Amino acid sequence: MNDNQNKTLRSVIEWSDPDAELLFERWTEDGNEIKNASRLIVGPGQGCLFVYEGRIESVFTKEGSYELKTDNIPFWTNVKNAMYGMQSVHTVGIYFFRTGHIVNRRWGTPSPITYSDPKFKFPVGLGVFGNFSFSIVDPVEFFRRLVAGAHIYTVREIQTVLVSRITQPMSDFLASAAFGYVDIGSHRNEIAAHCLASSAPIFTGLGLELLDLRIEGTNFDEATQTRIGRIADMSAEAQALKEVGIDYAQHQQLQAMRDLARNEGGGNLGMQMGLGLEMAKQMKPSESDDIMQKLEKLKKMLEMQLITEEDFAAKKQELLTRL
């Protein structure tokens, strides 16, 4: 007996061993399969939806076995008459769907969400990823709005719907919440709670319940990390300079003097002298500073490679002479 004959002689309508990635699946491609059907079996975590001549006629959401001929299913007589009356076999559609919770499904933003960092005052790009759980609570609405007669509808398609619905609420929230680069990690639960509250009504309108939404991690794009890294380096350098009692402008002048000193060309001599005089003016100690404090600062500048050994020796000799 070939497969077509086997299908035609089926007496039980049942969704056996469905793929874990399927949410909705059309059970029959050919109305002839149900000509001899007398019983419907709805397994745990399943539901079944009957479509006849373009209309949803019945939905079964409770698990169990149903005798199609006797369990008060009025439209079933019409279905059988249509099948045996040689009407189009494509007027009947039987769809099975999942009623159980679909948990811990992965999601992530396909591209960074851009918003302005409140501390650094420049755009940052944030990638977000996590997991979510949901269930079908209104199979009729879900069928009409998303399945729309397709033969299958998968969990992956819901993941796409989720990401497309939460990106804008998340972007708006980040813009208004004023979480800086260093604050994002400690506010992940707050961001997730806002996205869940914003997205839940949208899912309800699609016949779904969004049970939870979690953010497991975040990452900033390469451009943002480069900018932040540059700022961190400059901040650390400024702090180190503060420890030896000079400001960033003076450090820049010292750096320029060192660069010029490496150039043996005589044309730079005048520039070196000019920078030296300017440094002497800006770094002139107050009358209250004693010689020992000046020597300590000078040694720290040498250790930080802000001045050369020659600069240190010359200035040290000058200070010792004043003693």
N, C-alpha and C positions, 0 to 999 in steps of 0.2 A: 504494500500500500504506500503510495507516494505521500509527500508532505502536504500537498493540497487536499488529498482525501482525508488525511489525519485531521487537518484543520476543520474541514467541513463537518466531521463527525464529533467534534468536541461537544461535550455536554456541560462542561464547567468553565466558567469565566474566572480566571485567577491570575494574579501578578506574581509569578514565581521567580525567586532569586533576582530581584531587580538590581541593576548596577548602583553602587553607592553614590554615584555622581548624578543620578537622575532624580529630578523633582516631579516631573509629569511625563507620562509616556502613553501614547496611543496603543491600546492593546490589539486592535484589529486593523488590518489594511483592507480587509475584504468582508463585507457584510455577510457573505455566505458562512463565515465561521460561526455565527451565532444562531443559525437556523435550528440547530439541534440543542442549543444551550438551554438548560433547565435550572441551573444553579449558579449563583455568584458567591465567591468566597473573598472576603476582605480580611486580609491578614493584619496582625498587630502593627501599628504605626502607618497604616495605609488608608486610603480612601478611594472611592470610585465615582466617576462622573459619566453620565449618559447624555449624549447629544443625539437628537432625532430631528431631521429636516431643518437643521440650522439652529435648533433651540435646545437649551439645556433642560432636559426633562426631569432628571433625578440625580441626587448626590447622596452617596453612602459614606458616612464618616465613622460609623461604629464597626468595630471588627466583628466578624461572624459569618455565618453561612445563610444565604437568602435563597428561598425557592422562588424563582422568577414567575412561575405560573400561579402561585397561590398566596404570595406575600403582599397582596394589595398593591401592586405596581401597575396602575391603569394603562400607562402608555405601552407596556410590554406587549399587550395584545395587538396594538397597532404595528409595533415593530415586527412581530411574527407574521402578521397578515401581509405586511409590505414585502417581507423576504419571500414568502411563498407565493405572493401575487406577481412575482417577477418584476417588481419595481426596482429602481436603482439601488444597488447594494451599498452605494456610497452615502446613503441618507442617514446611516447610523454610525456613530462614533462612540467608542468606549475608552475612557481615559482613566488610568490609575495615577495616584499621586501620594506623596508622603505627608503624613500628619504629625510625625514625631519631630522632636527638636533636631535641627541641624546645627551642630556645635563646633566651636573652635576652627572656623574657616578663616583662612589667611586673607589679608587684604593689605594693600600698600598704595601710596600715591604714585602714579606713573611718572610724574615729574615733580620737581621741588615746588612747594607753595611759597610764593614770594610775598614778603611783608617788610615793613620798615622797622629796624631795630630801634627801640626807644632810647637806648643809651648811646649807641655809636652813630645813629642818624644816617644810616645807609641801608639799602635793600639787602635782605638776606634770603637765601633759598633753603627751605627746610623740607626734608623728606620724612615721611611718617609711615610706620608699618605696625601691624598688630593682628588681632583676630576678632571675630564676631560670631554670634549665634542667632538663629532665627527659626521661625516655623510658619507654615501655611495655616492661617486661621479662617480665611474666607476663600475656599477653593473656587467658587463661582467668579468672584471679582478677580482673583489671580488668573483664572483661565481667560477671562475676557480681556484683561489689560496686558498680560504678558505672554501667555501661551498662544492665544489668538489662533487656535487651530493647528499650530505646529505639531509635528509628530512627537517631538521630545523637547523638554526644557530642562537645562542642567543647573547644578549648583554654581558652576563657573559663571554662568550668565548673571546670576544674582550678585556674585562678587563684583562684576562690572557695574551693575546698577548701584551697588553700595558706594563704590568709589566715586562714581559720577555725582552722587547725591550729597556726599559729606565734604567734598573738597571746598566748595564755596563757603558753607557755614564755618568750617575750620579756619579758612583764610580770614573771614570777617572777625572771628573771635580773637585770633592772634593779633590782628591790627588794633583791636579795641582793648585787649587785656594788658598790653604793654609789658609782655614777658620778654626780657632781654635774652641775648645769646646764652648766658650762663644760667638762666632761670628755667629754660624749657624742660630739662630733665626732671626737676622737682614739681612741675605742674602738669605732668602727663595725665594723671587721673582727672584733673579738673578739665583739661581739654577734651578728653574722651567723654566725660559726662555731658559736656555742652553739645558735642557732636551727636551723641545718642539722643538727647532731648530734641535736637533740631531735626534729626532724620527720622525719628520714630513715626511722626504723623504722615510722612511721605510713604513709608512702608505700609502703614495701616491702609492707606488709599489704594495700595496695590494688592491687598488681601494678605499681607504678611504681618508678623509681629517681630520687631527687632528686639531680641531678648537681652543682649548685652553687646557692648563694643569696647574693646580695650586697645590701648596703645602700648606696645611692648618696647618700642625703641624709636629714636629719631636720629637723623644725621643731616648735617648741613653740607651744602654742595661745596665743590672744590674752591670756587671763587670766594665764597664767604670765609672758609677756613684760611685761605691765603691772607685775606684782609685782616682777620682777627689775629692771626699769627704775627703779622707785621706790627700791629698795635701792641701786642703783648711784648714783643722784643723791644720796642721803643719805650714802653712803660718801665720795663726792667732796667733798661739802660739809664733812664732818667732817675730812677730810684737810686741806682748805684752812684750816679754823679752827685746826687743830693747828699749822699753819705760823706763825700769828700769836699763838700762845700762849694761846688761850682754848678752853674746852670747849663741847660742844653745848648744855648747859643755859644757859651764859652767852649763847650766840648766840640762843637762844630768848627770853631776857629782852630782849636788844637789839632783836630783831624786834618784840616786844610794845611796847617804848618808841617805836619808829618808827611803828607802827600807831596808837598813842594820840596821837602828835604830829600825825598827819594829821587827827585829829578835833578840831575847834575848840571843841567843847563844854567848858565850864568844869568839868563834873562829873568829868572825867578827871584833873584836876590832882593830886588827892591820890594817885591810883593811880600817876601818873608819878613823883611824888616818892618813893613807896614803892619802886618798881622801881629808881629811881636810887640810893637808899640801899643797896638789896640788892646792886646791881651794884658799888657802891663797896666794899662789904665783901668780895665775892667776888674782885674784881679788884685789891684792895689789893696793891701790889708789896712784895716782900721788901726788907729793908734793903740787900741786896747789889746790887739793880738800880740802875743809874745812870740819870740823866735821858735820856741819848741813846738807850738801849735802849727806854725808854718812848716816846720820840718816834717811833722807827722802827716800833714796834708800832702806835702810834696811826695813823701814815700808811698802813700796810698795811690797817688796819681801814677807813679812809676809802676806799681804792682798791677794797676789796671791797664797799663800800656797806653796811657793817655799822653805821656811824654817819653822821650828817649833817654837812654843812660847819660848821653852827653848833656841834655837839658837838665837832668836831675843833678849831675855833678856840678854844673856851672851854677845853678841856683843854690845848691847846698853850700858851695864855697862862698857865694855872696852873703848868705845868711850867717854863716859862721864868722865871716869877717866882721859883720856888724856886732857880733858878741864882743 
